[in-house]
Amino acid sequence: MKRSLPNNPRKILIRSTNWIGDAVMTTPAVRTIRENFPDSEISILVLPWVSDIFRFSPRIDTIITYDKKGRHQGLAGKWRLARELRAQNFDCAILLQNAFEAALIATLARIPCRGGYTTDARGLLLSHGVRKNADIHKKHQVYYYQEMVQGLGLQTGDNALELCIPHSLQQTTREQLSSATSGSIEATPLIGFNPGAAYGPAKRWPAQKYSDLAHIICSNSDAYIAVFGTAADNEAAQCIKQNVPDPSKVLDYTGKTNLVEAMALIEQCNVFVTNDSGLMHVAAALKVPLAAIFGSTDHIATGPFSDNSIIIRKPLPCSPCKRTHCPEKHFRCLQQITTEEVFTAVTNLLHAQGYHHA
């Protein structure tokens, strides 16, 4: 028999997922929790790099950082975190993260009501366990989290993704882009490139193909290209910049922004060309038109949750293998995607907005 959560918990702790894309896909479930408990104080436990997803969310009262590489490192760190959480006297923990560790920390923190999926052999640590439906992996991951909170007795609402960016930062970002383009950004499209993916090379369309795409775009239009990613993507950005007729048309933001700054910049893009990555889900949540390139991963479960996206993939017998590295070392699923077909997708997305030259 299913056990529902208490009606009016005073303090709720949500355990976030650990990756940016997964965290974005939990935002409908986080909104569901808030709508079911409008008067509760809701905190969310996050790893540092995920915090900006919820920093300005009206659904969350407090962000608690799980400093896994610092003060909460190792077994002693987990004990320290559990003591810190215990001191806050949470009535209820809702574990969106599936790992055993999430249930263990909530148990050590003596949170009396602990709800989540009974995955990873953690059923005994949960006071309110939810069994996964057998066919859940055939659906988008947004439903995976929504069905979990529904299994805890909550009434689910809208499934739309949700990200919040302060108005002041939006204004500053528009001014920054206007300055970087000498004011011409108002009349010409801005196309975002996201050549990286933390998961591994089996998600990354080759940087040279992004470079060739940039050359085609900049040779056929006045568009600007904004390149996003971490410092690890600097080399890809330079490759892109060196292959266009006018390098000033490429704005390199790799390793130069925090997450919320990148979110504000992505929001200004007319099209976002991206690998399957956290920033792809950010763009989907911000309703930016997407050309999403898929290699080893599952476009049904983790594709962009968006009505304005074109997924580009090659349905090979071995895909989706969901591996970080191609076991055959040839990455055919990515290599067979041509710059021309991605350029066509970009052109179609721009045409839908009234731009007649890609």
Secondary structure, DSSP 8 states (H G I E B T S, - for coil): ------SS-SEEEEE--SSHHHHHHTHHHHHHHHHH-TTSEEEEEE-GGGGGGTTT-TT-SEEEE--TTTTT-HHHHHHHHHHHHHTTT-SEEEE-S-SHHHHHHHHHTT-SEEEEE--TT-GGG-SEEE---TTGGGS-HHHHHHHHHHHTT-------------HHHHHHHHHHHHHHTTTGGGTS-EEEEE---TT-GGG---HHHHHHHHHHHHHHS--EEEE---GGGHHHHHHHHTTSS-GGGEEE-TTT--HHHHHHHHHT-SEEEEESSHHHHHHHHTT--EEEE-SSS-HHHHS---SSEEEE----TT-----SS-TTSS-HHHHTS-HHHHHHHHHHHHHTTT----
